[in-house]
Amino acid sequence: MSLNWKAAAGLAVIVALAGCRVRSNKPNNDSVPSTPDAQSHTNRLAGEKSPYLLQHAHNPVDWFPWGAEAFARAREDNKPVFLSIGYSTCHWCHVMERESFEDKTVASFLNEHFVSIKVDREERPDVDQIYMTFIQAMSGQGGWPLNVFLTPDLKPFYGGTYFPPDSRYGRPSLTQVLQNVSQLWETRHGDVLNSAADLHRRLETYTAKDAS
């Protein structure tokens, strides 16, 4: 079963994603801030125990850990959720952090238009499984980092894996994706909500068939 974004949403999709399955089992230091200035930022992840989340504690992105505070903020501000899932030895997770999440311009756009949540898949495999199933059903493939856009009630409506800082590898840049999703949220809000509800129903049917 395939959950095609165009068919389910009825929206014109400008971005097109290809799954990134590349991963590394070797620890690396890619997440070390590239400049001393990166350490001047401290976000909510500084209070977490997960090594992966702590690696993002000095990003200028206003990260939330997975939990009630983030969900409440999304509902109160009526903003879509940008959910990013990875793990501490994931090479491309660290690449994306260095390229995009340490970038002040990207962080500023995320902070203004989204509620951003960072999840360690090794700490919350249940959350990872839900949204990985969505991406695999929608695109036929998956991997980490896993980046998914959700409504404030946590229904996924779009996502992918690694997004480069500039268009390359046949993938749109993270900035392009963020801008397109934000524009759809602002101009076709009802369509996005209807799409998310439809995709959620399809996903429930897909997972129910998978379990039987």
C-alpha positions as CSV (number, residue, x, y, z in Angstrom):
1,M,0.0,0.0,0.0
2,S,1.4,3.4,-0.9
3,L,0.2,6.7,0.7
4,N,0.8,9.1,-2.2
5,W,1.0,12.7,-1.0
6,K,-0.7,14.2,-4.1
7,A,-3.5,11.6,-4.1
8,A,-4.2,11.9,-0.4
9,A,-3.8,15.7,0.0
10,G,-5.0,17.0,-3.3
11,L,-2.4,19.7,-3.0
12,A,0.3,20.8,-5.5
13,V,3.6,19.5,-4.0
14,I,6.6,21.4,-5.1
15,V,9.2,19.3,-3.2
16,A,10.0,15.7,-4.0
17,L,12.0,13.6,-1.6
18,A,14.2,10.5,-2.0
19,G,14.9,8.4,1.1
20,C,18.3,8.5,2.7
21,R,19.3,5.1,4.0
22,V,22.9,5.8,4.6
23,R,23.9,5.3,8.2
24,S,27.1,4.7,10.1
25,N,27.7,2.5,13.2
26,K,30.9,4.4,14.0
27,P,30.8,7.2,16.5
28,N,31.9,10.5,15.0
29,N,32.4,14.1,16.1
30,D,30.3,15.7,13.3
31,S,28.0,17.2,15.9
32,V,30.7,19.2,17.6
33,P,29.8,22.9,17.0
34,S,31.9,24.2,14.1
35,T,32.5,27.6,15.8
36,P,32.7,28.7,19.5
37,D,29.7,30.9,18.8
38,A,27.5,27.8,18.6
39,Q,28.1,27.2,22.3
40,S,26.4,30.6,23.1
41,H,23.0,29.0,22.4
42,T,21.4,26.7,24.9
43,N,17.9,25.2,24.3
44,R,15.6,22.9,26.2
45,L,17.5,19.8,25.3
46,A,20.2,20.8,27.8
47,G,18.1,19.3,30.5
48,E,17.8,15.9,28.8
49,K,19.8,12.7,29.6
50,S,20.0,11.3,26.0
51,P,23.5,11.8,24.6
52,Y,21.9,12.4,21.2
53,L,19.6,15.1,22.5
54,L,22.5,16.7,24.4
55,Q,24.4,16.9,21.2
56,H,21.8,19.4,19.9
57,A,21.5,21.4,23.2
58,H,23.5,24.2,21.7
59,N,21.8,24.5,18.3
60,P,20.1,27.9,17.7
61,V,17.0,25.9,16.9
62,D,14.5,26.2,19.8
63,W,14.2,22.4,20.2
64,F,11.7,20.8,22.5
65,P,12.0,17.2,23.7
66,W,9.0,15.0,22.9
67,G,6.4,15.8,25.5
68,A,3.4,17.7,26.7
69,E,5.1,21.1,26.6
70,A,5.8,20.9,22.9
71,F,2.4,19.6,22.0
72,A,0.7,22.4,24.1
73,R,2.9,25.1,22.4
74,A,1.9,23.8,18.9
75,R,-1.8,23.9,19.8
76,E,-1.6,27.4,21.4
77,D,0.4,28.9,18.6
78,N,-1.4,26.9,15.9
79,K,1.9,26.0,14.3
80,P,2.9,22.8,12.5
81,V,5.4,20.5,14.3
82,F,8.8,19.8,12.8
83,L,9.8,16.4,14.2
84,S,13.4,15.3,13.7
85,I,14.4,11.8,14.8
86,G,17.9,10.4,14.9
87,Y,20.5,8.7,17.1
88,S,24.0,9.4,18.4
89,T,26.0,7.4,15.9
90,C,24.0,8.4,12.8
91,H,26.4,10.0,10.3
92,W,23.8,11.8,8.3
93,C,22.1,13.1,11.4
94,H,25.3,14.8,12.4
95,V,25.8,16.1,8.9
96,M,22.4,17.7,8.8
97,E,22.9,19.2,12.2
98,R,26.2,20.8,11.1
99,E,24.8,22.0,7.8
100,S,21.4,23.2,8.9
101,F,20.6,23.1,12.6
102,E,23.6,25.1,13.5
103,D,22.8,27.7,10.9
104,K,21.2,30.8,12.4
105,T,19.1,31.6,9.3
106,V,17.5,28.1,9.2
107,A,17.0,28.1,12.9
108,S,15.3,31.5,12.8
109,F,12.8,30.3,10.2
110,L,12.1,27.1,12.2
111,N,11.7,29.1,15.4
112,E,9.2,31.5,13.8
113,H,7.1,29.1,11.8
114,F,7.3,25.7,13.6
115,V,7.4,24.0,16.9
116,S,10.6,21.9,16.6
117,I,10.9,18.6,18.4
118,K,14.0,16.4,18.6
119,V,13.7,12.7,19.4
120,D,16.4,10.1,20.1
121,R,15.1,6.9,18.3
122,E,17.0,4.8,20.8
123,E,15.2,6.5,23.7
124,R,11.8,6.5,22.0
125,P,11.6,3.6,19.6
126,D,7.8,3.8,19.8
127,V,7.7,7.3,18.4
128,D,10.3,6.4,15.7
129,Q,8.2,3.4,14.6
130,I,5.0,5.4,14.2
131,Y,6.6,8.1,12.0
132,M,9.0,5.8,10.1
133,T,6.0,3.7,9.1
134,F,4.4,6.8,7.7
135,I,7.4,7.8,5.7
136,Q,7.9,4.2,4.4
137,A,4.3,4.0,3.5
138,M,4.3,7.3,1.7
139,S,7.6,7.1,-0.1
140,G,8.4,3.4,-0.1
141,Q,11.7,3.9,1.8
142,G,13.0,5.5,5.0
143,G,16.1,6.2,7.1
144,W,17.7,8.6,9.5
145,P,17.6,11.4,10.1
146,L,13.9,11.2,9.9
147,N,12.1,14.6,9.5
148,V,8.4,14.7,9.6
149,F,5.8,17.5,9.6
150,L,2.9,17.1,11.9
151,T,-0.3,19.0,12.7
152,P,-0.5,20.2,16.3
153,D,-2.5,17.0,17.2
154,L,0.5,15.0,15.9
155,K,-0.9,13.7,12.6
156,P,1.8,13.5,10.0
157,F,1.2,15.1,6.6
158,Y,4.7,15.2,5.0
159,G,8.3,14.3,5.6
160,G,11.5,12.7,4.4
161,T,14.9,11.9,5.6
162,Y,18.1,13.9,4.9
163,F,17.5,17.4,3.5
164,P,20.7,19.1,2.3
165,P,21.3,22.9,2.9
166,D,21.1,23.5,-0.9
167,S,19.3,21.6,-3.6
168,R,21.5,18.6,-4.5
169,Y,21.4,14.8,-5.0
170,G,18.0,15.3,-6.6
171,R,16.7,16.6,-3.2
172,P,15.2,20.0,-2.3
173,S,17.0,22.0,0.3
174,L,15.7,22.1,3.9
175,T,15.0,25.8,3.5
176,Q,12.8,25.1,0.4
177,V,10.9,22.4,2.2
178,L,10.3,24.6,5.2
179,Q,9.2,27.5,3.1
180,N,6.8,25.3,1.1
181,V,5.3,23.6,4.1
182,S,4.9,27.0,5.9
183,Q,3.2,28.5,2.9
184,L,0.8,25.6,2.6
185,W,0.0,25.8,6.3
186,E,-0.8,29.5,6.0
187,T,-2.6,29.5,2.7
188,R,-4.3,26.1,2.5
189,H,-4.6,25.3,6.2
190,G,-7.9,23.4,5.9
191,D,-6.6,21.3,3.0
192,V,-3.5,20.3,5.1
193,L,-5.7,19.3,8.1
194,N,-8.0,17.3,5.9
195,S,-5.0,15.7,4.2
196,A,-3.4,14.8,7.6
197,A,-6.7,13.3,8.8
198,D,-6.9,11.2,5.6
199,L,-3.3,10.1,5.8
200,H,-3.8,9.2,9.4
201,R,-6.8,7.0,8.5
202,R,-4.8,5.4,5.7
203,L,-1.9,4.8,8.0
204,E,-4.1,3.1,10.6
205,T,-5.5,0.8,8.0
206,Y,-2.0,0.1,6.7
207,T,-0.6,-0.7,10.1
208,A,-3.7,-2.9,11.0
209,K,-3.2,-4.9,7.8
210,D,0.5,-5.2,8.6
211,A,-0.2,-6.5,12.0
212,S,-2.7,-9.2,10.9
